Amino acid sequence: MAAFDLENFTTRLLTESLFYDLEYGMVGAVSLIDRAAGQERYIASFMPDDGSYMIEEATSWEEPPELEDEADVAYALATDSVVHSTHDVPEAAAQALIGLAREHDLLPSVTVLFEDEEL
């Protein structure tokens, strides 16, 4: 039996998180969170318009959240961003996310977006 490969496991998990469901218009988005700053730093998702996987770098954020409920998001969401990179396949986007997470010591967060409302 082959040894467990954490890099492959992580890539597969991120790849599966960057999904697109045409029937329901749902898109899986992965954010990379800066714990120290309490902010989203990068956001990755599938772009239905052209079929690419885009990673955006946050450039401004909402006010820091006041946590009133356990379900509240514990970091400031990005309100503006610039394109960091685009990828043809989800595996390439996943590898880029892993590189950014390592470089900047970031943690992942997965969100489901609805194409009509949020993209």
Backbone as ProteinMPNN parsed JSONL, in Angstrom:
{"seq_chain_A": "MAAFDLENFTTRLLTESLFYDLEYGMVGAVSLIDRAAGQERYIASFMPDDGSYMIEEATSWEEPPELEDEADVAYALATDSVVHSTHDVPEAAAQALIGLAREHDLLPSVTVLFEDEEL", "coords_chain_A": {"N_chain_A": [[0.839, -1.181, 0.0], [0.528, 2.201, -0.829], [2.147, 5.067, 0.636], [0.474, 7.56, 2.595], [-0.344, 10.571, 0.992], [-0.156, 13.738, 1.689], [-0.059, 16.159, 0.232], [-1.286, 15.458, -2.214], [-3.808, 14.73, -1.238], [-4.702, 17.186, -0.184], [-4.714, 18.77, -2.489], [-6.684, 17.436, -3.974], [-8.933, 17.796, -2.31], [-9.217, 20.612, -2.364], [-9.613, 20.933, -5.122], [-12.074, 19.581, -5.475], [-13.641, 21.309, -4.01], [-13.832, 23.553, -5.571], [-16.19, 23.609, -7.222], [-18.833, 23.529, -9.741], [-22.237, 23.724, -10.143], [-24.391, 23.387, -12.539], [-27.18, 22.992, -12.759], [-28.304, 24.071, -10.377], [-27.01, 26.461, -10.246], [-24.883, 26.813, -8.507], [-21.778, 27.621, -7.005], [-18.673, 26.606, -5.831], [-16.529, 28.204, -3.614], [-13.249, 28.977, -2.547], [-11.665, 30.467, 0.079], [-8.692, 32.039, 1.221], [-7.509, 32.647, 4.351], [-6.156, 35.174, 6.358], [-5.076, 34.774, 9.436], [-3.875, 36.397, 11.412], [-4.444, 39.04, 10.598], [-7.151, 38.807, 10.402], [-8.687, 38.591, 8.046], [-10.044, 37.874, 4.748], [-7.812, 36.894, 2.254], [-7.203, 35.818, -0.278], [-9.397, 34.696, -2.882], [-10.863, 32.009, -4.478], [-12.565, 30.672, -7.296], [-14.791, 29.006, -9.616], [-15.405, 30.299, -12.833], [-18.232, 30.665, -14.471], [-18.804, 32.044, -16.858], [-16.594, 31.923, -18.65], [-15.457, 29.48, -18.168], [-13.156, 29.231, -16.658], [-10.89, 29.006, -13.831], [-10.58, 31.197, -11.292], [-8.363, 33.086, -9.285], [-8.536, 35.54, -6.938], [-7.063, 38.443, -5.48], [-7.6, 39.995, -2.466], [-8.322, 43.453, -1.969], [-9.629, 45.332, -0.477], [-11.679, 45.437, 2.485], [-14.597, 44.527, 4.413], [-15.822, 46.052, 7.438], [-14.247, 44.943, 10.469], [-15.711, 42.012, 11.834], [-18.285, 41.821, 14.363], [-18.703, 39.38, 16.536], [-21.626, 37.859, 17.195], [-22.918, 35.548, 17.236], [-22.355, 32.023, 17.154], [-22.34, 31.103, 14.561], [-21.497, 33.189, 12.999], [-19.206, 34.63, 10.65], [-15.802, 34.652, 11.288], [-13.976, 36.496, 10.341], [-12.965, 39.332, 8.333], [-14.695, 39.896, 5.388], [-13.735, 40.145, 1.957], [-14.265, 43.081, 0.055], [-13.497, 44.13, -2.292], [-11.349, 43.288, -5.035], [-8.499, 42.159, -6.995], [-7.572, 40.456, -9.991], [-5.58, 37.729, -9.415], [-4.644, 35.334, -10.566], [-5.502, 33.113, -13.307], [-6.833, 29.928, -14.238], [-6.957, 26.96, -16.237], [-7.796, 24.47, -15.395], [-9.136, 22.868, -12.435], [-7.251, 21.625, -10.775], [-4.847, 22.989, -11.192], [-5.5, 25.496, -10.149], [-5.914, 24.725, -7.506], [-3.31, 23.907, -6.779], [-2.021, 26.374, -6.976], [-3.338, 27.737, -4.914], [-2.457, 26.257, -2.691], [0.257, 26.92, -2.779], [0.118, 29.71, -2.271], [-1.03, 29.655, 0.298], [0.993, 28.399, 1.761], [3.106, 30.228, 1.378], [2.162, 32.576, 2.61], [1.184, 31.772, 5.054], [-1.624, 30.99, 5.391], [-5.063, 30.088, 6.048], [-7.63, 27.814, 4.882], [-11.043, 28.394, 3.783], [-14.265, 27.349, 2.938], [-16.958, 28.238, 0.839], [-20.298, 28.276, -0.386], [-21.547, 29.711, -3.221], [-24.189, 31.413, -4.988], [-24.792, 31.58, -8.341], [-26.519, 33.53, -9.584], [-26.734, 35.541, -7.653], [-24.227, 36.232, -6.45], [-21.896, 36.213, -8.031]], "CA_chain_A": [[0.0, 0.0, 0.0], [1.296, 3.451, -0.934], [2.097, 5.965, 1.791], [-0.468, 8.669, 2.496], [0.253, 11.741, 0.352], [-0.909, 14.902, 2.146], [-0.136, 17.14, -0.864], [-2.305, 14.977, -3.135], [-5.067, 14.811, -0.515], [-5.08, 18.598, -0.104], [-5.04, 19.199, -3.855], [-7.973, 16.835, -4.336], [-9.967, 18.451, -1.519], [-9.409, 21.957, -2.927], [-10.19, 20.753, -6.46], [-13.489, 19.25, -5.298], [-14.315, 22.488, -3.437], [-14.021, 24.532, -6.648], [-17.186, 22.978, -8.084], [-19.897, 24.319, -10.36], [-23.44, 22.941, -10.369], [-25.165, 24.113, -13.548], [-28.61, 22.887, -12.48], [-28.694, 24.97, -9.299], [-26.245, 27.697, -10.319], [-24.047, 26.901, -7.311], [-20.345, 27.654, -7.236], [-17.87, 26.462, -4.626], [-15.438, 29.18, -3.535], [-12.28, 28.747, -1.48], [-10.966, 31.669, 0.531], [-7.527, 31.863, 2.074], [-7.719, 33.596, 5.436], [-5.018, 35.628, 7.157], [-5.536, 34.72, 10.832], [-3.363, 37.536, 12.185], [-5.172, 40.242, 10.198], [-8.584, 38.546, 10.491], [-9.265, 38.973, 6.745], [-9.853, 37.09, 3.539], [-6.688, 37.43, 1.487], [-7.402, 35.341, -1.653], [-10.657, 34.001, -3.106], [-10.817, 31.236, -5.722], [-13.833, 30.073, -7.703], [-15.013, 28.721, -11.028], [-16.08, 31.393, -13.527], [-19.085, 30.039, -15.477], [-18.809, 32.783, -18.126], [-15.553, 31.47, -19.581], [-14.996, 28.149, -17.813], [-11.844, 29.256, -16.011], [-10.815, 29.047, -12.371], [-9.923, 32.466, -11.002], [-7.952, 33.423, -7.925], [-8.495, 36.993, -6.77], [-6.409, 38.932, -4.267], [-8.417, 41.035, -1.833], [-7.692, 44.771, -1.87], [-10.322, 46.063, 0.59], [-12.473, 44.532, 3.294], [-15.641, 45.084, 5.25], [-15.383, 46.324, 8.81], [-14.075, 43.703, 11.238], [-17.012, 41.56, 12.349], [-18.565, 41.67, 15.786], [-19.294, 38.052, 16.618], [-22.77, 37.79, 18.099], [-23.446, 34.2, 17.14], [-21.316, 31.065, 16.775], [-22.38, 30.899, 13.117], [-20.926, 34.352, 12.321], [-17.878, 34.482, 10.061], [-14.872, 35.269, 12.24], [-12.974, 37.292, 9.637], [-13.538, 40.353, 7.448], [-14.82, 39.476, 3.988], [-13.245, 41.09, 0.958], [-15.283, 43.847, -0.665], [-12.928, 44.423, -3.606], [-10.204, 42.435, -5.318], [-7.919, 42.174, -8.33], [-7.252, 39.104, -10.447], [-4.221, 37.267, -9.122], [-4.318, 34.366, -11.611], [-6.586, 32.296, -13.841], [-6.373, 28.571, -14.534], [-7.873, 26.203, -17.092], [-8.285, 23.284, -14.694], [-9.182, 23.106, -10.994], [-6.028, 21.151, -10.129], [-3.861, 24.077, -11.254], [-5.934, 26.497, -9.176], [-5.662, 24.144, -6.183], [-1.87, 23.988, -6.537], [-1.708, 27.786, -6.735], [-3.839, 28.047, -3.57], [-1.534, 25.645, -1.733], [1.46, 27.752, -2.778], [-0.183, 30.965, -1.57], [-1.237, 29.351, 1.711], [2.321, 28.165, 2.345], [3.904, 31.461, 1.324], [1.643, 33.619, 3.504], [0.649, 31.137, 6.256], [-3.057, 31.24, 5.335], [-5.955, 28.959, 6.275], [-8.73, 27.774, 3.915], [-12.451, 28.421, 4.148], [-15.07, 27.024, 1.754], [-18.279, 28.861, 0.815], [-21.11, 28.015, -1.571], [-22.152, 30.932, -3.776], [-25.2, 31.18, -6.004], [-24.396, 32.308, -9.538], [-27.379, 34.694, -9.829], [-26.658, 36.571, -6.622], [-22.955, 36.589, -5.858], [-20.748, 36.252, -8.943]], "C_chain_A": [[0.886, 1.247, 0.0], [1.13, 4.291, 0.327], [1.093, 7.087, 1.535], [0.261, 9.902, 1.969], [-0.599, 12.973, 0.692], [-1.075, 15.946, 1.042], [-1.237, 16.736, -1.85], [-3.695, 15.076, -2.501], [-5.583, 16.247, -0.512], [-5.478, 19.127, -1.477], [-6.414, 18.688, -4.259], [-9.126, 17.522, -3.595], [-10.257, 19.858, -2.055], [-10.059, 21.882, -4.304], [-11.681, 20.475, -6.376], [-14.285, 20.441, -4.757], [-14.584, 23.565, -4.477], [-15.017, 23.984, -7.683], [-18.122, 24.001, -8.72], [-21.058, 23.385, -10.631], [-24.358, 23.748, -11.27], [-26.653, 24.118, -13.214], [-29.076, 23.906, -11.435], [-27.957, 26.309, -9.325], [-25.378, 27.91, -9.088], [-22.571, 26.809, -7.696], [-19.639, 27.512, -5.885], [-16.715, 27.449, -4.667], [-14.549, 28.827, -2.346], [-11.6, 30.072, -1.173], [-9.739, 31.246, 1.328], [-7.535, 33.004, 3.078], [-6.407, 33.894, 6.155], [-5.503, 35.711, 8.596], [-5.123, 35.961, 11.614], [-4.146, 38.809, 11.877], [-6.687, 40.061, 10.323], [-9.319, 38.907, 9.214], [-9.101, 37.877, 5.704], [-8.683, 37.708, 2.778], [-6.8, 37.06, 0.016], [-8.729, 34.606, -1.721], [-10.565, 33.308, -4.455], [-12.191, 30.672, -6.018], [-13.831, 29.815, -9.203], [-15.777, 29.887, -11.63], [-16.921, 30.806, -14.667], [-19.045, 30.734, -16.846], [-17.795, 32.254, -19.129], [-14.962, 30.108, -19.238], [-13.632, 28.104, -17.149], [-11.999, 29.212, -14.492], [-9.987, 30.265, -12.019], [-9.563, 32.565, -9.525], [-7.82, 34.935, -7.88], [-7.772, 37.329, -5.47], [-7.228, 40.088, -3.722], [-7.63, 42.336, -1.715], [-8.397, 45.674, -0.854], [-11.303, 45.098, 1.248], [-13.588, 45.283, 4.005], [-15.057, 45.38, 6.627], [-15.188, 44.998, 9.544], [-15.386, 43.288, 11.888], [-17.081, 41.578, 13.867], [-19.316, 40.35, 15.909], [-20.392, 38.014, 17.671], [-23.316, 36.37, 18.186], [-22.314, 33.28, 16.718], [-21.245, 30.857, 15.271], [-21.783, 32.071, 12.338], [-19.538, 34.039, 11.784], [-16.903, 35.285, 10.909], [-13.75, 36.053, 11.564], [-13.681, 38.27, 8.714], [-13.54, 39.834, 6.013], [-14.302, 40.569, 3.06], [-14.422, 41.8, 0.301], [-14.793, 44.26, -2.045], [-11.685, 43.57, -3.783], [-9.684, 42.693, -6.724], [-7.605, 40.727, -8.699], [-5.79, 38.806, -10.142], [-3.764, 36.292, -10.205], [-5.584, 33.683, -12.106], [-5.993, 30.965, -14.285], [-7.424, 27.852, -15.36], [-8.496, 25.003, -16.388], [-8.238, 23.521, -13.179], [-7.922, 22.645, -10.261], [-4.945, 22.225, -10.117], [-4.221, 25.181, -10.263], [-5.661, 26.0, -7.757], [-4.18, 24.226, -5.835], [-1.447, 25.429, -6.252], [-2.168, 28.208, -5.338], [-2.916, 27.473, -2.494], [-0.258, 26.472, -1.636], [1.251, 29.061, -2.037], [-0.353, 30.74, -0.068], [0.1, 29.127, 2.416], [3.116, 29.46, 2.454], [3.479, 32.47, 2.382], [1.049, 33.079, 4.809], [-0.85, 31.408, 6.401], [-3.846, 29.952, 5.561], [-7.115, 28.991, 5.28], [-10.105, 27.902, 4.57], [-13.238, 28.182, 2.867], [-16.464, 27.624, 1.915], [-18.999, 28.43, -0.457], [-21.766, 29.322, -1.973], [-23.223, 30.53, -4.786], [-24.927, 32.143, -7.149], [-25.212, 33.584, -9.752], [-27.095, 35.85, -8.89], [-25.258, 37.068, -6.34], [-21.791, 36.708, -6.826], [-20.753, 37.496, -9.8]], "O_chain_A": [[1.867, 1.327, 0.739], [0.1, 4.229, 0.998], [0.891, 7.506, 0.396], [1.347, 10.239, 2.439], [-1.63, 13.218, 0.065], [-2.138, 16.557, 0.935], [-2.029, 17.578, -2.274], [-4.653, 15.466, -3.168], [-6.754, 16.495, -0.8], [-6.466, 19.849, -1.607], [-7.216, 19.431, -4.824], [-10.171, 17.796, -4.185], [-11.418, 20.245, -2.182], [-10.949, 22.672, -4.62], [-12.468, 21.063, -7.118], [-15.481, 20.558, -5.025], [-15.468, 24.401, -4.288], [-14.709, 23.91, -8.872], [-18.196, 25.158, -8.307], [-20.883, 22.355, -11.282], [-25.022, 24.68, -10.819], [-27.317, 25.143, -13.371], [-30.126, 24.528, -11.596], [-28.247, 27.192, -8.518], [-25.159, 29.046, -8.667], [-22.176, 26.042, -8.574], [-19.966, 28.208, -4.924], [-15.995, 27.517, -5.663], [-15.031, 28.433, -1.284], [-11.033, 30.714, -2.057], [-9.75, 30.226, 2.019], [-7.565, 34.177, 2.705], [-5.654, 32.988, 6.512], [-6.261, 36.617, 8.943], [-5.911, 36.513, 12.381], [-4.477, 39.572, 12.786], [-7.427, 41.045, 10.348], [-10.422, 39.452, 9.255], [-8.172, 37.072, 5.755], [-8.588, 38.931, 2.679], [-6.524, 37.889, -0.852], [-9.147, 33.971, -0.752], [-10.231, 33.935, -5.46], [-12.904, 30.243, -5.111], [-12.995, 30.327, -9.948], [-16.7, 30.412, -11.006], [-16.378, 30.482, -15.723], [-19.232, 30.085, -17.875], [-18.091, 32.147, -20.319], [-14.067, 29.629, -19.934], [-13.014, 27.042, -17.083], [-13.096, 29.362, -13.955], [-8.821, 30.359, -12.403], [-10.336, 32.187, -8.644], [-7.093, 35.535, -8.672], [-7.858, 36.592, -4.488], [-7.515, 41.048, -4.438], [-6.438, 42.332, -1.407], [-7.825, 46.673, -0.416], [-11.703, 44.09, 0.664], [-13.534, 46.501, 4.176], [-13.927, 44.995, 6.93], [-15.896, 44.03, 9.264], [-16.098, 44.129, 12.437], [-16.083, 41.378, 14.56], [-20.445, 40.227, 15.433], [-20.132, 38.121, 18.869], [-24.077, 36.037, 19.095], [-21.407, 33.704, 16.002], [-20.196, 30.473, 14.752], [-21.581, 31.958, 11.129], [-18.786, 33.275, 12.389], [-17.146, 36.453, 11.213], [-12.689, 36.251, 12.156], [-14.842, 38.074, 8.353], [-12.514, 39.39, 5.497], [-14.419, 41.76, 3.349], [-15.452, 41.185, 0.025], [-15.586, 44.694, -2.881], [-11.044, 43.177, -2.808], [-10.335, 43.354, -7.534], [-7.399, 39.882, -7.827], [-4.888, 39.535, -10.557], [-2.646, 36.395, -10.708], [-6.606, 33.671, -11.42], [-4.822, 30.877, -14.655], [-8.622, 28.093, -15.213], [-9.592, 24.569, -16.742], [-7.401, 24.283, -12.694], [-7.564, 23.217, -9.231], [-4.209, 22.356, -9.139], [-3.34, 25.738, -9.609], [-5.226, 26.771, -6.903], [-3.831, 24.579, -4.709], [-0.609, 25.671, -5.384], [-1.467, 28.954, -4.654], [-2.632, 28.139, -1.499], [0.253, 26.701, -0.54], [2.109, 29.48, -1.261], [0.121, 31.536, 0.742], [0.312, 29.607, 3.529], [3.72, 29.749, 3.486], [4.319, 33.141, 2.982], [0.474, 33.84, 5.586], [-1.294, 31.978, 7.398], [-3.35, 28.858, 5.295], [-7.546, 30.069, 4.872], [-10.297, 27.566, 5.739], [-12.913, 28.749, 1.824], [-17.073, 27.534, 2.981], [-18.364, 28.242, -1.495], [-22.451, 29.96, -1.175], [-23.17, 29.445, -5.365], [-24.842, 33.356, -6.956], [-24.639, 34.624, -10.073], [-27.203, 37.012, -9.282], [-25.099, 38.244, -6.013], [-20.763, 37.274, -6.453], [-19.855, 37.684, -10.621]]}, "name": "protein", "num_of_chains": 1, "seq": "MAAFDLENFTTRLLTESLFYDLEYGMVGAVSLIDRAAGQERYIASFMPDDGSYMIEEATSWEEPPELEDEADVAYALATDSVVHSTHDVPEAAAQALIGLAREHDLLPSVTVLFEDEEL"}
